[in-house]
């Protein structure tokens, strides 16, 4: 099982970015796929979750109506981030767990940096 994130970068406030999480060694249909972020000096926090078997999604209050998680296909999970704010600056991690309800990842990617600054 391997997870690789991509799509991070520098963006101005109000801008958009799309992060991708590529899975290898498994397909995500029976997995809970999630995005998390960790800002300097802060704990890692859950941002968004999608349950493979149902397509159900859940978001942190801080990103609701701005971020959208999706399963693009059997191996790619994306996070569309709109109206980005400086407080969204963090390293974003993709997580995976073979489950239909457990949001705690068993596998992690290496992370991708998102910086929101003018």
C-alpha positions in Angstrom: 0.0 0.0 0.0 1.4 3.4 -1.0 -0.1 6.8 -1.1 1.3 9.8 -2.9 -0.1 13.4 -2.7 0.4 16.1 -5.2 -0.9 19.5 -6.2 0.3 21.7 -3.3 1.9 25.1 -3.8 1.7 28.8 -3.2 -1.6 30.5 -3.8 -3.0 34.0 -3.0 -5.9 34.4 -0.6 -9.2 33.7 -2.3 -7.5 31.4 -4.8 -8.0 27.7 -5.4 -5.9 24.5 -5.5 -6.7 20.9 -6.2 -4.8 18.2 -4.3 -4.6 14.6 -5.6 -4.0 11.5 -3.7 -2.8 8.5 -5.7 -3.2 5.1 -4.3 -1.1 2.1 -5.4 -1.3 -1.4 -4.2 -5.1 -1.1 -3.6 -8.3 0.4 -4.9 -10.2 2.8 -2.8 -13.7 1.4 -3.2 -13.7 -0.3 0.2 -11.5 2.3 2.0 -12.2 5.4 4.0 -10.0 8.0 2.3 -9.3 11.2 4.2 -7.4 14.5 4.0 -5.7 15.9 7.0 -3.5 19.0 7.6 -0.8 20.1 10.0 0.2 23.7 10.5 3.5 24.6 12.2 3.3 24.1 15.9 -0.2 22.6 15.7 -1.6 19.1 15.8 -2.7 17.3 12.7 -6.4 17.8 12.1 -9.0 16.0 10.0 -10.1 18.1 7.0 -12.4 15.9 4.9 -13.4 12.2 4.6 -15.0 10.1 1.9 -16.3 6.6 2.5 -15.7 4.4 -0.5 -18.6 2.1 -0.2 -21.2 4.8 0.2 -19.7 8.0 -1.1 -20.6 9.7 2.1 -18.5 12.8 2.9 -17.8 14.7 6.0 -15.9 18.0 6.5 -14.3 20.0 9.3 -16.4 23.1 10.1 -13.5 25.3 9.1 -13.5 24.1 5.5 -17.2 23.4 5.0 -18.6 24.9 1.8 -15.0 25.7 0.6 -13.3 22.3 0.3 -14.7 19.3 -1.6 -13.4 15.7 -1.4 -14.1 13.3 -4.3 -13.2 9.9 -5.6 -12.2 10.6 -9.2 -11.6 6.9 -9.9 -10.6 3.7 -8.2 -7.2 5.0 -7.3 -7.4 8.9 -7.2 -9.0 10.9 -4.4 -9.0 14.7 -4.8 -9.5 17.7 -2.5 -10.7 20.8 -4.3 -9.9 23.8 -2.2 -11.7 27.1 -2.9 -11.6 30.5 -1.3 -8.3 29.7 0.4 -7.4 31.6 3.5 -4.0 32.2 5.1 -5.1 29.9 8.0 -5.4 27.1 5.5 -1.6 27.1 5.2 -0.3 23.7 6.3 1.1 20.4 5.1 -1.8 18.3 3.7 -1.7 14.6 4.2 -3.8 11.9 2.6 -4.8 8.9 4.7 -6.4 5.5 4.0 -8.0 2.8 6.0 -9.7 -0.4 4.8 -13.0 0.3 6.5 -16.5 1.6 6.0 -16.6 3.7 9.2 -13.2 4.1 10.8 -11.8 7.5 9.9 -8.3 6.9 11.5 -5.9 6.2 8.7 -3.8 3.1 8.7 -1.7 4.4 5.9 -0.4 7.9 5.2 1.2 9.8 2.4 4.3 12.0 2.7 2.3 15.2 2.6 2.2 18.2 0.3 2.7 21.8 1.3 0.0 24.4 0.8 0.9 28.0 1.4 -1.7 30.8 1.2 -0.1 34.2 1.1 -0.1 37.4 -0.8 
